[in-house]
C-alpha cells in the first residue's frame, strides 16, 4: 500500500498540529485526518461522526481506522513527514522575504 498526505491546514496553537488529506494507492482519499500531539506523543486522529443514542447521549465513532499496527504506523509516518516538509517550506519562505 502506498500512502500520500497533503497538509490542508496547520494549527499554530493547541494539541492539534495539522489537518491532512490522506490518499491510499492513488485511488481513495480520506479528508480530515488530524495530526495530534497527545500526552503519549504524536498520533493520527481519523474522521469521526457524531450521533445520539436512544437515550439522547452524544456518541462518537471513527469513520476510518487502520486494522493493523503496521498500517497505522505507516500512515502516522506519512502524515508526520508531510507536516514536517510543510513547516520546513514555510520557514524557508519566511527567510526569503
C-alpha positions in Angstrom: 0.0 0.0 0.0 1.2 3.5 -0.9 0.2 6.5 1.2 0.5 10.2 0.3 -0.5 13.0 2.6 -1.3 16.7 1.7 -1.4 19.1 4.6 -4.5 21.2 4.3 -4.3 23.3 7.4 -1.8 24.0 10.2 -2.9 24.9 13.8 -0.2 27.1 15.4 -1.7 26.7 18.9 -3.1 23.7 20.8 -2.5 20.0 20.6 -3.8 19.6 17.0 -0.8 20.3 14.7 -2.4 19.9 11.3 -5.2 18.6 9.1 -4.4 16.5 6.1 -5.9 14.6 3.2 -4.5 11.0 3.0 -4.5 9.2 -0.3 -4.2 5.4 -0.5 -2.7 3.9 -3.6 -3.7 6.9 -5.6 -7.3 5.6 -5.5 -9.0 6.6 -2.3 -8.7 9.9 -0.3 -9.6 10.3 3.3 -10.2 14.0 4.1 -9.8 15.5 7.6 -7.1 13.3 9.1 -5.6 15.2 12.0 -2.0 15.1 13.4 -2.2 15.5 17.1 0.4 15.9 19.8 -1.1 13.9 22.7 0.2 13.2 26.2 1.9 10.0 24.9 3.3 11.6 21.7 2.2 12.3 18.2 -0.7 10.3 16.7 -3.1 10.5 13.8 -6.8 11.1 14.5 -9.2 9.9 11.9 -12.5 11.5 10.8 -15.4 10.8 13.2 -19.1 11.0 13.1 -21.2 12.2 16.0 -24.6 10.7 16.7 -27.1 10.3 19.5 -28.0 7.0 21.1 -31.6 6.1 22.1 -31.2 7.9 25.4 -30.1 11.1 23.6 -26.4 10.8 24.7 -23.9 12.1 22.2 -21.6 9.4 20.8 -18.6 9.5 18.5 -17.2 6.8 16.3 -14.3 6.7 13.8 -15.4 6.6 10.2 -12.0 5.1 9.2 -9.5 3.2 11.2 -6.4 1.1 10.3 -6.7 -2.6 11.0 -3.0 -3.3 11.8 -0.2 -1.6 13.7 2.0 -1.6 10.6 -0.6 0.4 8.6 -1.3 2.7 11.5 2.5 3.4 11.8 2.9 3.9 8.1 0.1 6.4 8.0 1.5 8.3 11.0 4.9 8.4 9.4 3.4 9.7 6.1 1.3 12.4 7.7 4.1 13.5 10.1 6.6 13.7 7.2 4.2 15.8 5.1 3.7 18.1 8.1 7.5 18.5 8.7 8.1 19.2 5.0 5.2 21.8 5.0 6.7 23.5 8.1 10.2 23.5 6.6 8.9 25.0 3.3 7.1 27.7 5.3 10.2 28.6 7.3 12.3 28.8 4.1 9.7 31.1 2.5 9.7 33.4 5.6 13.5 33.7 5.4 13.5 34.5 1.7 11.4 37.6 2.3 
